[in-house]
Amino acid sequence: MAQPTAAPTMEKHKRNEDILPPRAAATSEAGQGAVSAREKAYLRYRLLATMVQGTAAALPEAWQPYRTVDEARVGAQEMLHNHRVLRVAIVEDRIPPQFVEWVSR
């Protein structure tokens, strides 16, 4: 005996766009300046050193933010002059840090 087949019920899956209210765009000059300053903050780079022994906290290049990758590469080469530094990672200064490239001897 054949059982009647029920039509499949489709539940609508809500997306974030359906649940969250849309974000307001910055319309004033001050609001646009804040948005551009926030975007520029992500365009900074930092150096993370892999050490033979100890930490890179005593190296000034590890604390300094760099505006461009080229500036970060110069700082990494200066950091590699220390005999305890094996290699240096250039990362974007954000949370979590975004890897850019390795610099080694």
N, C-alpha and C positions, 0 to 999 in steps of 0.2 A: 504494500500500500504506500503510495507516494505521499510524503508529507508536504504540506503547502510551504512554499518558500516565502519568507518574509522579506520585504524590501529592506536593503541595508540602510541603516540610519546613519547619516553623516553628521557628526558634531562639528560645529565650526570651531577651529582652533584659533584662539585669539593670539595676535601678534603684539609686540610691544607698541606698534603704532596705534593699535586699537585701544590699548589700555592707558598708555601714558598721554598726557596732554601735549600738544606740540609746543616746542620751545619758541619763545619770543625772539625775534631777530633784533639785533642792536640797531636802533634807528637814530639815536643821537650820536654826536661826534664823540662824546665821552665814552659811550658804550662801544663804539667801533674801535676806539683807541684801546680799550680794555681787551677786546677780542684780539686785536693784532698783537698786543703785548704778550698775551697768553700764548699765541701761536709762535712768537719769536722766542719765548722761553724754551720751547722744545727744540729750537735749532742750536742748542749748545751741546758741547761734547765734553766728556771727562775721560780720564785714563785709569785703567785698572791694571796693576802690575802683578805678574806672577813672579814670586821671589824664591830664591834658593833657601833663605832662612829669614825669619822675621816678617815684619809687615811693612807696607809702603807708606805708613803714616808719617814717617820722618822725611819723606821726599816731597818737596814743595809742588812738583808737577802733578802729584796725585790729588792735591786739593784745589788746583786752579781750574776753572771752567774755560773752555776754548770756544771761540765763535765759529770757526770753520774746521773742516777735517784737516786741511793743510796745516793750520796752527797746531792742531792736536798731534799731527805727525812729527812736527818739529819738537814739541814737548816730549813725545815718546822717545825720539832719538836722544834727547838730553837725558831722559830717565835711564836709557840703556847704557849710558856711560858708567853708571854704578854697577860694580861687579856682582852685586847680589840680585840684580834684576835679570830674569831669564827672557821674558817677553812681555809685551804690553798690549792690552786690548783697548781699542777706542770704542766708547759706547756713547749713545745719545743720553743726555742728562734728563731722564724722565723716570717715572715709576711704572713698571719695572724698567731697568736700563735696557735699551735696545742695542744689540751688538752691531758694530759697523765693520771693523776689520782688526786683524792682528798685525802688530809691528814687532819684528824680531831682529836680531843682530845680523 
